[in-house]
Amino acid sequence: MGLLLVVAVTSASVQDRAGGRTVLARLAAGFRTASLVWADGGYANSVDSTLLSWARDALDIVVEIVKRTDDVKGFKVLPRRWVVERSFGWLVRNRRLARDYERLTATSEAMIKVAMIRLMLVRLAGQPSRWSHESHRKAARTTTVEDLIAA
């Protein structure tokens, strides 16, 4: 579904594999039934593949790497990767997450959680998402009370 389970914001100097350990540890602590995680190729490479074995041995989680083939030119949708990109798109629609405004990583994590809570609440309520795009604002201005009652 692309909904967030765990959030970990780190500084840019933290390698993917080190940040991956934090995310996987939080995932295992909060969701004991999680057993499979799809990850980007940056989380395992020929130099260091200890994250995969650590997750399997210590957390009982299988990390499956979704790799891109080298012979494909241009853009190609990869299995399961599009879910992550779509989720990032949902998050960036929130103004506060469109740029790196936050000074603290804890604040960034909190804002991501708030944005995802908002998205989940809108879905639970069965209402369409309202975003601050010009076309949506224009449509909202032309909506009448009768239109709302009829819906």
Secondary structure, 3 states (H helix, E strand, C coil): CCCCCCCCCCCCCCCHHHHHHHHHHHHHHHCCCCCEEEECHHHCCCCCCHHHHHHHHHHCCEEEECCCCCCCCCCCCCCCHHHHHHHHHHHHCCHHHCCCCCCCHHHHHHHHHHHHHHHHHHHHHCCCCCCCCHHHHHHHHHCCHHHHHHC
